[in-house]
Amino acid sequence: MTRTRTNPDFLNGIPELLILEHLTRRPMYGYELVRAIEESSGQQFQFGEGCIYPLLHRLEEAGHLSSKRETVAGRSRVIYRVTAPGKRKLAETIESWQRVVDTVNHILEGHQDGLPAVS
């Protein structure tokens, strides 16, 4: 059986960044978060629940998220919120991501030898 990949390999670490960013905006439960990431990315990022839930648990264990069971639309849901350490982690991750983006852009623009790296 061949699996269809929806996201490129270089996205390692991006789901965590997007989880923290979205939960900083408002608390959400897992499936709601999956849909929010898809919608806010114009369907460019499609991280399934099998990707998101382990990250939510890991971020919670690390103290970056807290969770509380609440009733939403008559259903019991685990709602996740970003903690103060999670906000610091998000700021550090954004800074690191921006350095990566800037460096890749620098290389693609050909600044090393004055010639474009991509024609």
N, CA, C and O atoms as a GROMACS GRO file, in nm:
protein
  476
    1MET      N    1   0.083  -0.118   0.000
    1MET     CA    2   0.000   0.000   0.000
    1MET      C    3   0.088   0.125   0.000
    1MET      O    4   0.178   0.137   0.083
    2THR      N    5   0.063   0.216  -0.090
    2THR     CA    6   0.138   0.340  -0.100
    2THR      C    7   0.064   0.450  -0.027
    2THR      O    8  -0.055   0.473  -0.048
    3ARG      N    9   0.136   0.517   0.060
    3ARG     CA   10   0.079   0.627   0.136
    3ARG      C   11   0.099   0.757   0.061
    3ARG      O   12   0.207   0.783   0.009
    4THR      N   13  -0.004   0.838   0.056
    4THR     CA   14   0.008   0.969  -0.006
    4THR      C   15   0.055   1.068   0.100
    4THR      O   16  -0.006   1.081   0.206
    5ARG      N   17   0.164   1.135   0.070
    5ARG     CA   18   0.216   1.234   0.163
    5ARG      C   19   0.155   1.369   0.130
    5ARG      O   20   0.154   1.410   0.014
    6THR      N   21   0.106   1.436   0.231
    6THR     CA   22   0.042   1.565   0.206
    6THR      C   23   0.134   1.682   0.240
    6THR      O   24   0.108   1.794   0.197
    7ASN      N   25   0.239   1.659   0.316
    7ASN     CA   26   0.329   1.766   0.358
    7ASN      C   27   0.474   1.727   0.326
    7ASN      O   28   0.512   1.612   0.345
    8PRO      N   29   0.554   1.823   0.279
    8PRO     CA   30   0.694   1.793   0.248
    8PRO      C   31   0.775   1.759   0.372
    8PRO      O   32   0.739   1.800   0.483
    9ASP      N   33   0.884   1.685   0.355
    9ASP     CA   34   0.969   1.644   0.466
    9ASP      C   35   1.029   1.761   0.543
    9ASP      O   36   1.053   1.749   0.663
   10PHE      N   37   1.054   1.874   0.477
   10PHE     CA   38   1.121   1.985   0.545
   10PHE      C   39   1.034   2.054   0.649
   10PHE      O   40   1.078   2.149   0.714
   11LEU      N   41   0.912   2.009   0.665
   11LEU     CA   42   0.823   2.072   0.763
   11LEU      C   43   0.845   2.022   0.906
   11LEU      O   44   0.766   2.056   0.994
   12ASN      N   45   0.949   1.945   0.930
   12ASN     CA   46   0.978   1.898   1.064
   12ASN      C   47   0.984   2.016   1.161
   12ASN      O   48   1.061   2.110   1.140
   13GLY      N   49   0.905   2.012   1.267
   13GLY     CA   50   0.903   2.120   1.366
   13GLY      C   51   0.793   2.222   1.342
   13GLY      O   52   0.757   2.296   1.433
   14ILE      N   53   0.741   2.228   1.221
   14ILE     CA   54   0.638   2.327   1.189
   14ILE      C   55   0.506   2.297   1.258
   14ILE      O   56   0.440   2.390   1.305
   15PRO      N   57   0.463   2.170   1.267
   15PRO     CA   58   0.336   2.146   1.337
   15PRO      C   59   0.337   2.201   1.480
   15PRO      O   60   0.238   2.260   1.525
   16GLU      N   61   0.447   2.182   1.551
   16GLU     CA   62   0.459   2.233   1.688
   16GLU      C   63   0.446   2.385   1.690
   16GLU      O   64   0.375   2.440   1.774
   17LEU      N   65   0.513   2.452   1.599
   17LEU     CA   66   0.505   2.597   1.588
   17LEU      C   67   0.362   2.641   1.564
   17LEU      O   68   0.313   2.734   1.629
   18LEU      N   69   0.294   2.575   1.471
   18LEU     CA   70   0.157   2.613   1.438
   18LEU      C   71   0.060   2.583   1.552
   18LEU      O   72  -0.035   2.658   1.573
   19ILE      N   73   0.082   2.474   1.623
   19ILE     CA   74  -0.001   2.443   1.739
   19ILE      C   75   0.010   2.554   1.843
   19ILE      O   76  -0.091   2.606   1.890
   20LEU      N   77   0.132   2.590   1.878
   20LEU     CA   78   0.151   2.696   1.978
   20LEU      C   79   0.092   2.828   1.932
   20LEU      O   80   0.028   2.898   2.010
   21GLU      N   81   0.113   2.863   1.807
   21GLU     CA   82   0.059   2.989   1.754
   21GLU      C   83  -0.093   2.991   1.760
   21GLU      O   84  -0.152   3.087   1.808
   22HIS      N   85  -0.156   2.885   1.712
   22HIS     CA   86  -0.303   2.882   1.711
   22HIS      C   87  -0.361   2.881   1.852
   22HIS      O   88  -0.462   2.946   1.878
   23LEU      N   89  -0.297   2.807   1.943
   23LEU     CA   90  -0.349   2.802   2.080
   23LEU      C   91  -0.320   2.930   2.157
   23LEU      O   92  -0.383   2.956   2.259
   24THR      N   93  -0.226   3.009   2.111
   24THR     CA   94  -0.203   3.141   2.171
   24THR      C   95  -0.320   3.233   2.136
   24THR      O   96  -0.359   3.319   2.216
   25ARG      N   97  -0.376   3.214   2.018
   25ARG     CA   98  -0.489   3.295   1.974
   25ARG      C   99  -0.616   3.263   2.052
   25ARG      O  100  -0.691   3.352   2.091
   26ARG      N  101  -0.638   3.131   2.076
   26ARG     CA  102  -0.755   3.090   2.156
   26ARG      C  103  -0.741   2.942   2.192
   26ARG      O  104  -0.682   2.865   2.117
   27PRO      N  105  -0.795   2.903   2.307
   27PRO     CA  106  -0.794   2.761   2.344
   27PRO      C  107  -0.878   2.679   2.247
   27PRO      O  108  -0.979   2.726   2.196
   28MET      N  109  -0.835   2.555   2.221
   28MET     CA  110  -0.906   2.466   2.128
   28MET      C  111  -0.887   2.322   2.170
   28MET      O  112  -0.797   2.289   2.247
   29TYR      N  113  -0.974   2.236   2.117
   29TYR     CA  114  -0.955   2.091   2.131
   29TYR      C  115  -0.885   2.042   2.005
   29TYR      O  116  -0.878   2.114   1.905
   30GLY      N  117  -0.834   1.920   2.009
   30GLY     CA  118  -0.748   1.868   1.904
   30GLY      C  119  -0.803   1.875   1.763
   30GLY      O  120  -0.738   1.930   1.674
   31TYR      N  121  -0.922   1.820   1.742
   31TYR     CA  122  -0.978   1.819   1.606
   31TYR      C  123  -1.002   1.962   1.557
   31TYR      O  124  -0.981   1.992   1.440
   32GLU      N  125  -1.046   2.048   1.646
   32GLU     CA  126  -1.068   2.189   1.611
   32GLU      C  127  -0.936   2.254   1.567
   32GLU      O  128  -0.933   2.334   1.474
   33LEU      N  129  -0.829   2.218   1.634
   33LEU     CA  130  -0.696   2.268   1.601
   33LEU      C  131  -0.651   2.219   1.463
   33LEU      O  132  -0.596   2.296   1.384
   34VAL      N  133  -0.674   2.091   1.434
   34VAL     CA  134  -0.641   2.035   1.302
   34VAL      C  135  -0.710   2.116   1.193
   34VAL      O  136  -0.648   2.154   1.094
   35ARG      N  137  -0.839   2.141   1.211
   35ARG     CA  138  -0.918   2.218   1.112
   35ARG      C  139  -0.868   2.363   1.103
   35ARG      O  140  -0.860   2.418   0.994
   36ALA      N  141  -0.835   2.424   1.216
   36ALA     CA  142  -0.788   2.563   1.216
   36ALA      C  143  -0.658   2.577   1.138
   36ALA      O  144  -0.639   2.673   1.064
   37ILE      N  145  -0.567   2.481   1.155
   37ILE     CA  146  -0.440   2.484   1.082
   37ILE      C  147  -0.466   2.470   0.932
   37ILE      O  148  -0.407   2.543   0.852
   38GLU      N  149  -0.553   2.378   0.895
   38GLU     CA  150  -0.585   2.361   0.753
   38GLU      C  151  -0.645   2.489   0.695
   38GLU      O  152  -0.604   2.535   0.588
   39GLU      N  153  -0.740   2.546   0.766
   39GLU     CA  154  -0.808   2.666   0.716
   39GLU      C  155  -0.714   2.786   0.708
   39GLU      O  156  -0.712   2.857   0.608
   40SER      N  157  -0.635   2.808   0.813
   40SER     CA  158  -0.547   2.925   0.814
   40SER      C  159  -0.434   2.914   0.713
   40SER      O  160  -0.377   3.016   0.673
   41SER      N  161  -0.401   2.792   0.672
   41SER     CA  162  -0.294   2.773   0.572
   41SER      C  163  -0.350   2.760   0.431
   41SER      O  164  -0.275   2.729   0.338
   42GLY      N  165  -0.478   2.783   0.414
   42GLY     CA  166  -0.538   2.767   0.282
   42GLY      C  167  -0.525   2.625   0.231
   42GLY      O  168  -0.508   2.602   0.112
   43GLN      N  169  -0.535   2.528   0.323
   43GLN     CA  170  -0.525   2.384   0.294
   43GLN      C  171  -0.384   2.340   0.254
   43GLN      O  172  -0.366   2.228   0.208
   44GLN      N  173  -0.284   2.426   0.271
   44GLN     CA  174  -0.147   2.390   0.235
   44GLN      C  175  -0.085   2.295   0.337
   44GLN      O  176  -0.001   2.212   0.302
   45PHE      N  177  -0.127   2.307   0.464
   45PHE     CA  178  -0.079   2.218   0.569
   45PHE      C  179  -0.196   2.132   0.613
   45PHE      O  180  -0.301   2.182   0.653
   46GLN      N  181  -0.176   2.001   0.606
   46GLN     CA  182  -0.280   1.908   0.648
   46GLN      C  183  -0.218   1.806   0.742
   46GLN      O  184  -0.173   1.700   0.700
   47PHE      N  185  -0.216   1.842   0.869
   47PHE     CA  186  -0.163   1.755   0.972
   47PHE      C  187  -0.280   1.681   1.036
   47PHE      O  188  -0.367   1.743   1.097
   48GLY      N  189  -0.282   1.550   1.022
   48GLY     CA  190  -0.390   1.472   1.078
   48GLY      C  191  -0.383   1.464   1.228
   48GLY      O  192  -0.285   1.506   1.290
   49GLU      N  193  -0.487   1.409   1.285
   49GLU     CA  194  -0.494   1.395   1.430
   49GLU      C  195  -0.382   1.305   1.482
   49GLU      O  196  -0.335   1.323   1.594
   50GLY      N  197  -0.338   1.210   1.400
   50GLY     CA  198  -0.228   1.122   1.440
   50GLY      C  199  -0.097   1.196   1.456
   50GLY      O  200  -0.007   1.148   1.525
   51CYS      N  201  -0.085   1.310   1.394
   51CYS     CA  202   0.033   1.397   1.409
   51CYS      C  203   0.012   1.494   1.525
   51CYS      O  204   0.102   1.514   1.606
   52ILE      N  205  -0.106   1.553   1.531
   52ILE     CA  206  -0.132   1.661   1.626
   52ILE      C  207  -0.144   1.614   1.770
   52ILE      O  208  -0.085   1.675   1.860
   53TYR      N  209  -0.218   1.506   1.795
   53TYR     CA  210  -0.239   1.462   1.934
   53TYR      C  211  -0.111   1.424   2.006
   53TYR      O  212  -0.094   1.462   2.122
   54PRO      N  213  -0.018   1.350   1.945
   54PRO     CA  214   0.108   1.322   2.015
   54PRO      C  215   0.186   1.450   2.047
   54PRO      O  216   0.250   1.460   2.152
   55LEU      N  217   0.180   1.549   1.957
   55LEU     CA  218   0.248   1.676   1.984
   55LEU      C  219   0.179   1.752   2.098
   55LEU      O  220   0.247   1.811   2.182
   56LEU      N  221   0.047   1.750   2.101
   56LEU     CA  222  -0.025   1.814   2.212
   56LEU      C  223   0.016   1.751   2.345
   56LEU      O  224   0.041   1.822   2.442
   57HIS      N  225   0.024   1.620   2.349
   57HIS     CA  226   0.062   1.550   2.472
   57HIS      C  227   0.206   1.583   2.511
   57HIS      O  228   0.235   1.606   2.628
   58ARG      N  229   0.295   1.584   2.411
   58ARG     CA  230   0.436   1.616   2.440
   58ARG      C  231   0.451   1.759   2.490
   58ARG      O  232   0.525   1.784   2.585
   59LEU      N  233   0.380   1.854   2.426
   59LEU     CA  234   0.387   1.994   2.469
   59LEU      C  235   0.328   2.011   2.608
   59LEU      O  236   0.376   2.093   2.686
   60GLU      N  237   0.226   1.935   2.640
   60GLU     CA  238   0.167   1.942   2.774
   60GLU      C  239   0.264   1.884   2.877
   60GLU      O  240   0.283   1.943   2.984
   61GLU      N  241   0.326   1.772   2.846
   61GLU     CA  242   0.424   1.711   2.938
   61GLU      C  243   0.541   1.806   2.964
   61GLU      O  244   0.596   1.809   3.074
   62ALA      N  245   0.579   1.883   2.862
   62ALA     CA  246   0.690   1.978   2.875
   62ALA      C  247   0.649   2.106   2.948
   62ALA      O  248   0.734   2.190   2.977
   63GLY      N  249   0.520   2.120   2.977
   63GLY     CA  250   0.472   2.239   3.047
   63GLY      C  251   0.438   2.356   2.956
   63GLY      O  252   0.413   2.467   3.004
   64HIS      N  253   0.436   2.332   2.825
   64HIS     CA  254   0.405   2.440   2.731
   64HIS      C  255   0.255   2.456   2.707
   64HIS      O  256   0.210   2.561   2.659
   65LEU      N  257   0.179   2.353   2.741
   65LEU     CA  258   0.034   2.357   2.729
   65LEU      C  259  -0.028   2.307   2.859
   65LEU      O  260   0.034   2.232   2.934
   66SER      N  261  -0.150   2.349   2.884
   66SER     CA  262  -0.231   2.290   2.989
   66SER      C  263  -0.359   2.243   2.923
   66SER      O  264  -0.396   2.291   2.816
   67SER      N  265  -0.428   2.150   2.987
   67SER     CA  266  -0.553   2.102   2.931
   67SER      C  267  -0.657   2.086   3.041
   67SER      O  268  -0.625   2.068   3.158
   68LYS      N  269  -0.782   2.094   2.998
   68LYS     CA  270  -0.893   2.078   3.090
   68LYS      C  271  -1.010   2.022   3.012
   68LYS      O  272  -1.040   2.068   2.902
   69ARG      N  273  -1.076   1.922   3.070
   69ARG     CA  274  -1.194   1.864   3.006
   69ARG      C  275  -1.311   1.959   3.026
   69ARG      O  276  -1.342   1.999   3.138
   70GLU      N  277  -1.376   1.995   2.915
   70GLU     CA  278  -1.490   2.085   2.917
   70GLU      C  279  -1.598   2.032   2.824
   70GLU      O  280  -1.571   1.949   2.737
   71THR      N  281  -1.720   2.078   2.843
   71THR     CA  282  -1.829   2.041   2.755
   71THR      C  283  -1.842   2.148   2.648
   71THR      O  284  -1.860   2.267   2.677
   72VAL      N  285  -1.833   2.104   2.522
   72VAL     CA  286  -1.845   2.194   2.407
   72VAL      C  287  -1.955   2.138   2.318
   72VAL      O  288  -1.947   2.024   2.272
   73ALA      N  289  -2.057   2.218   2.293
   73ALA     CA  290  -2.171   2.176   2.209
   73ALA      C  291  -2.227   2.042   2.256
   73ALA      O  292  -2.263   1.957   2.174
   74GLY      N  293  -2.235   2.025   2.387
   74GLY     CA  294  -2.292   1.904   2.444
   74GLY      C  295  -2.199   1.784   2.448
   74GLY      O  296  -2.240   1.675   2.489
   75ARG      N  297  -2.073   1.802   2.405
   75ARG     CA  298  -1.977   1.691   2.403
   75ARG      C  299  -1.858   1.724   2.492
   75ARG      O  300  -1.815   1.839   2.499
   76SER      N  301  -1.806   1.623   2.558
   76SER     CA  302  -1.689   1.640   2.643
   76SER      C  303  -1.565   1.647   2.555
   76SER      O  304  -1.539   1.558   2.474
   77ARG      N  305  -1.488   1.753   2.572
   77ARG     CA  306  -1.366   1.775   2.493
   77ARG      C  307  -1.251   1.813   2.586
   77ARG      O  308  -1.273   1.872   2.692
   78VAL      N  309  -1.130   1.779   2.545
   78VAL     CA  310  -1.011   1.825   2.616
   78VAL      C  311  -0.966   1.953   2.546
   78VAL      O  312  -0.927   1.951   2.429
   79ILE      N  313  -0.972   2.063   2.619
   79ILE     CA  314  -0.936   2.194   2.564
   79ILE      C  315  -0.792   2.226   2.607
   79ILE      O  316  -0.757   2.215   2.724
   80TYR      N  317  -0.712   2.266   2.508
   80TYR     CA  318  -0.571   2.298   2.533
   80TYR      C  319  -0.550   2.448   2.533
   80TYR      O  320  -0.611   2.522   2.455
   81ARG      N  321  -0.462   2.493   2.624
   81ARG     CA  322  -0.426   2.634   2.635
   81ARG      C  323  -0.273   2.645   2.644
   81ARG      O  324  -0.207   2.555   2.696
   82VAL      N  325  -0.220   2.754   2.594
   82VAL     CA  326  -0.076   2.778   2.603
   82VAL      C  327  -0.045   2.836   2.741
   82VAL      O  328  -0.115   2.925   2.789
   83THR      N  329   0.060   2.785   2.802
   83THR     CA  330   0.106   2.835   2.932
   83THR      C  331   0.210   2.946   2.909
   83THR      O  332   0.251   2.971   2.796
   84ALA      N  333   0.252   3.011   3.016
   84ALA     CA  334   0.358   3.113   3.004
   84ALA      C  335   0.486   3.052   2.945
   84ALA      O  336   0.545   3.113   2.856
   85PRO      N  337   0.532   2.934   2.992
   85PRO     CA  338   0.649   2.874   2.928
   85PRO      C  339   0.624   2.842   2.780
   85PRO      O  340   0.716   2.848   2.699
   86GLY      N  341   0.500   2.808   2.746
   86GLY     CA  342   0.465   2.780   2.606
   86GLY      C  343   0.476   2.905   2.521
   86GLY      O  344   0.518   2.898   2.406
   87LYS      N  345   0.439   3.020   2.577
   87LYS     CA  346   0.452   3.146   2.504
   87LYS      C  347   0.599   3.180   2.480
   87LYS      O  348   0.635   3.231   2.374
   88ARG      N  349   0.684   3.151   2.579
   88ARG     CA  350   0.828   3.172   2.560
   88ARG      C  351   0.883   3.078   2.454
   88ARG      O  352   0.964   3.118   2.370
   89LYS      N  353   0.838   2.952   2.459
   89LYS     CA  354   0.881   2.853   2.359
   89LYS      C  355   0.838   2.897   2.219
   89LYS      O  356   0.915   2.883   2.124
   90LEU      N  357   0.717   2.949   2.206
   90LEU     CA  358   0.669   2.998   2.077
   90LEU      C  359   0.758   3.110   2.027
   90LEU      O  360   0.798   3.110   1.910
   91ALA      N  361   0.790   3.207   2.111
   91ALA     CA  362   0.875   3.319   2.070
   91ALA      C  363   1.013   3.270   2.024
   91ALA      O  364   1.066   3.318   1.924
   92GLU      N  365   1.070   3.174   2.096
   92GLU     CA  366   1.200   3.118   2.057
   92GLU      C  367   1.190   3.043   1.924
   92GLU      O  368   1.278   3.054   1.839
   93THR      N  369   1.082   2.969   1.906
   93THR     CA  370   1.063   2.891   1.784
   93THR      C  371   1.043   2.983   1.664
   93THR      O  372   1.096   2.956   1.556
   94ILE      N  373   0.966   3.089   1.682
   94ILE     CA  374   0.946   3.186   1.573
   94ILE      C  375   1.079   3.249   1.534
   94ILE      O  376   1.109   3.265   1.416
   95GLU      N  377   1.158   3.285   1.634
   95GLU     CA  378   1.289   3.345   1.607
   95GLU      C  379   1.378   3.247   1.529
   95GLU      O  380   1.444   3.287   1.433
   96SER      N  381   1.381   3.122   1.570
   96SER     CA  382   1.461   3.020   1.500
   96SER      C  383   1.410   3.000   1.357
   96SER      O  384   1.489   2.993   1.263
   97TRP      N  385   1.278   2.991   1.342
   97TRP     CA  386   1.219   2.972   1.209
   97TRP      C  387   1.254   3.090   1.119
   97TRP      O  388   1.285   3.070   1.002
   98GLN      N  389   1.249   3.211   1.171
   98GLN     CA  390   1.279   3.328   1.090
   98GLN      C  391   1.425   3.327   1.043
   98GLN      O  392   1.454   3.368   0.931
   99ARG      N  393   1.516   3.279   1.128
   99ARG     CA  394   1.656   3.266   1.088
   99ARG      C  395   1.670   3.166   0.973
   99ARG      O  396   1.744   3.190   0.878
  100VAL      N  397   1.597   3.054   0.982
  100VAL     CA  398   1.602   2.955   0.875
  100VAL      C  399   1.549   3.015   0.745
  100VAL      O  400   1.612   3.002   0.640
  101VAL      N  401   1.434   3.081   0.751
  101VAL     CA  402   1.374   3.143   0.632
  101VAL      C  403   1.470   3.245   0.572
  101VAL      O  404   1.491   3.246   0.451
  102ASP      N  405   1.527   3.330   0.656
  102ASP     CA  406   1.619   3.433   0.607
  102ASP      C  407   1.742   3.371   0.541
  102ASP      O  408   1.788   3.418   0.436
  103THR      N  409   1.795   3.265   0.601
  103THR     CA  410   1.914   3.199   0.546
  103THR      C  411   1.885   3.131   0.413
  103THR      O  412   1.962   3.143   0.319
  104VAL      N  413   1.772   3.061   0.406
  104VAL     CA  414   1.735   2.995   0.280
  104VAL      C  415   1.712   3.099   0.172
  104VAL      O  416   1.758   3.082   0.060
  105ASN      N  417   1.642   3.206   0.204
  105ASN     CA  418   1.621   3.314   0.107
  105ASN      C  419   1.754   3.374   0.062
  105ASN      O  420   1.773   3.402  -0.056
  106HIS      N  421   1.845   3.393   0.154
  106HIS     CA  422   1.977   3.448   0.124
  106HIS      C  423   2.048   3.358   0.021
  106HIS      O  424   2.106   3.407  -0.076
  107ILE      N  425   2.043   3.228   0.045
  107ILE     CA  426   2.108   3.134  -0.047
  107ILE      C  427   2.038   3.132  -0.182
  107ILE      O  428   2.104   3.137  -0.286
  108LEU      N  429   1.904   3.126  -0.182
  108LEU     CA  430   1.829   3.120  -0.307
  108LEU      C  431   1.845   3.247  -0.391
  108LEU      O  432   1.837   3.243  -0.513
  109GLU      N  433   1.869   3.358  -0.325
  109GLU     CA  434   1.890   3.484  -0.397
  109GLU      C  435   2.032   3.496  -0.450
  109GLU      O  436   2.064   3.591  -0.521
  110GLY      N  437   2.118   3.399  -0.416
  110GLY     CA  438   2.252   3.394  -0.473
  110GLY      C  439   2.352   3.488  -0.409
  110GLY      O  440   2.447   3.529  -0.475
  111HIS      N  441   2.334   3.523  -0.286
  111HIS     CA  442   2.424   3.618  -0.222
  111HIS      C  443   2.564   3.563  -0.196
  111HIS      O  444   2.657   3.641  -0.173
  112GLN      N  445   2.582   3.432  -0.201
  112GLN     CA  446   2.713   3.376  -0.175
  112GLN      C  447   2.815   3.416  -0.281
  112GLN      O  448   2.925   3.460  -0.248
  113ASP      N  449   2.778   3.402  -0.408
  113ASP     CA  450   2.873   3.430  -0.515
  113ASP      C  451   2.820   3.530  -0.616
  113ASP      O  452   2.880   3.550  -0.722
  114GLY      N  453   2.709   3.593  -0.584
  114GLY     CA  454   2.653   3.694  -0.672
  114GLY      C  455   2.569   3.640  -0.786
  114GLY      O  456   2.511   3.716  -0.863
  115LEU      N  457   2.562   3.509  -0.799
  115LEU     CA  458   2.481   3.447  -0.904
  115LEU      C  459   2.357   3.385  -0.842
  115LEU      O  460   2.362   3.329  -0.733
  116PRO      N  461   2.246   3.395  -0.911
  116PRO     CA  462   2.124   3.332  -0.859
  116PRO      C  463   2.142   3.182  -0.843
  116PRO      O  464   2.197   3.116  -0.932
  117ALA      N  465   2.097   3.126  -0.731
  117ALA     CA  466   2.109   2.983  -0.708
  117ALA      C  467   2.003   2.908  -0.786
  117ALA      O  468   2.022   2.792  -0.821
  118VAL      N  469   1.892   2.974  -0.815
  118VAL     CA  470   1.782   2.912  -0.889
  118VAL      C  471   1.752   3.002  -1.009
  118VAL      O  472   1.735   3.123  -0.994
  119SER      N  473   1.747   2.941  -1.127
  119SER     CA  474   1.717   3.024  -1.244
  119SER      C  475   1.580   2.998  -1.296
  119SER      O  476   1.538   3.060  -1.394
   0.00000   0.00000   0.00000
